[in-house]
Amino acid sequence: MSLSPKSAALFDRARKILPGGVSRNTLLRGAHPLYVDYGKGCKVVDVDGVERIDFANNMASHIHGHAFGPIVDAVSAQLQRGTAFTMATEAEVLFAEHMCSRSPAFDKIRFVNSGTEAVMAGMKAARAFTGRTKIAKVEGSYHGAYDYAEVSQAPTPENWGQLDHPNAVPLAQGTPKAVLTDMVIIPFNDPEKAIAVLNEHAHEIACVLIDPIPHRIGMVPVSPDFVQALRKWTTRNGALLMFDEVITFRSEVGGMQTRLKVTPDLTAMGKMIGGGFPVGALAGSNDVMEVFVNGRLPHSGTFSANPVTMTAGRVAMELFDAEAVTRLNKLGDYARASLTDAIKVADVPACVTGAGSLFRLHLKADAPRNYRDAHPTANEKAALSSLIDLLYDDGIMMIHTAAATLSTPMGTPEIDRLAESMLNALRSIRERLIDPS
Ligand SMILES: Cc1ncc(COP(=O)(O)O)c(C=O)c1O
């Protein structure tokens, strides 16, 4: 990536007082992170004055882009009236009413401050409801930073074990052994193999956790037969089914669960439902959500449901209605088709996955079917990093995995720019892809 003198200078200062110079490792790539000056709509401008189209959207958390007028106005009014209280607010009631109207699976909802917290609350609610301790998750899926959720988030060929019986692999050094024992890891989109693993723990599993379009597994949507098999198995075996829709809730008014016609017992949400502010939410059926009040699961959070987030979230979600969802999903189809064309013209082994307003480019000829397929080789990793740099230099910002998320201020001109830039970048790295030596 080209030199950015002001960002480099800020990073020099940052490294002296922040480990690694940052508070989130996600920002670490290249010589230094870029420092932002401001964002407006689908554009961001860095401290050196360079403008880019933002397809990263703070890791899928801005559905209306940056500094969206209606959110700025509503939040500014709330700021004048206070930001957090040891009192309940109408803002929370209004947002909860809106969210519960979006999916038939949402009888009740609880707000927290991040997707991590939402998934953690869901796992604890499932344990409290069933009286069991084990949680099943898909190999390679990302669900935030709770110890249990981190298990097998990033296994490698050296430690992932058999495909039909994946190992439970810790992410952080020092993860307690008990955490590993209480996690059951299943292969993605393979109902037969997954059910065989689940059957070994039939009377111990509190819940099966699934992200319906898991980014780290290649952003390939979950297959209807896989999700139906999990729904059937959990119902039969007294376990709960939890959807992690922290990213995928944008797929339909009521999230991917409504497209898949599945009713999960619990749904974790976050990111875009906060309208740009820190948020998480756990929604579910009346009987399961009762654990929060019947003494089985004491649960609080100092900033949970603060009126700033509740106001921003309600405005963002009310304006992300059926029409807006459909328009953005169609734009996603256009983006996938445009990138597929670029790949053909560049004549490189690459492919595009994703659904709705989410997509990801892989430097592999065939779309991955699971985490192991999606795992990049050293050559693919290096080439991908160069590709992201080339796009950055050409005014395009993507997530470092070459994933992208759309926002409502975008239209076909932004996608055409992306496709044109991608074509040039793919041509530049072509030799490395077809001849890795
Ligand atoms: C699917 C999924 N679940 C949970 C999380 C955790 O959310 P947060 O970063 O808000 O804690 C993320 C974050 O990227 C996510 O993608």
The ligand as an SDF file (V2000), in Angstrom:
LIG
                    3D

 16 16  0  0  0  0  0  0  0  0999 V2000
  -21.0950  -13.7620   13.3230 C   0  0  0  0  0  0  0  0  0  0  0  0
  -20.5290  -12.9280   14.4310 C   0  0  0  0  0  0  0  0  0  0  0  0
  -20.8960  -13.1700   15.7040 N   0  0  0  0  0  0  0  0  0  0  0  0
  -20.4230  -12.4280   16.7340 C   0  0  0  0  0  0  0  0  0  0  0  0
  -19.5360  -11.4140   16.5190 C   0  0  0  0  0  0  0  0  0  0  0  0
  -19.0150  -10.6100   17.6760 C   0  0  0  0  0  0  0  0  0  0  0  0
  -19.5290   -9.3140   17.6320 O   0  0  0  0  0  0  0  0  0  0  0  0
  -18.7530   -8.1060   18.3690 P   0  0  0  0  0  0  0  0  0  0  0  0
  -17.5170   -7.8230   17.5890 O   0  0  0  0  0  0  0  0  0  0  0  0
  -19.7540   -6.9820   18.3450 O   0  0  0  0  0  0  0  0  0  0  0  0
  -18.4700   -8.5800   19.7540 O   0  0  0  0  0  0  0  0  0  0  0  0
  -19.1190  -11.1270   15.2170 C   0  0  0  0  0  0  0  0  0  0  0  0
  -18.1330  -10.0460   14.9550 C   0  0  0  0  0  0  0  0  0  0  0  0
  -17.5230   -9.9520   13.9160 O   0  0  0  0  0  0  0  0  0  0  0  0
  -19.6200  -11.9060   14.1470 C   0  0  0  0  0  0  0  0  0  0  0  0
  -19.2210  -11.6890   12.8850 O   0  0  0  0  0  0  0  0  0  0  0  0
  1  2  1  0
  2  3  1  0
  2 15  2  0
  3  4  2  0
  4  5  1  0
  5  6  1  0
  5 12  2  0
  6  7  1  0
  7  8  1  0
  8  9  2  0
  8 10  1  0
  8 11  1  0
 12 13  1  0
 12 15  1  0
 13 14  2  0
 15 16  1  0
M  END
$$$$
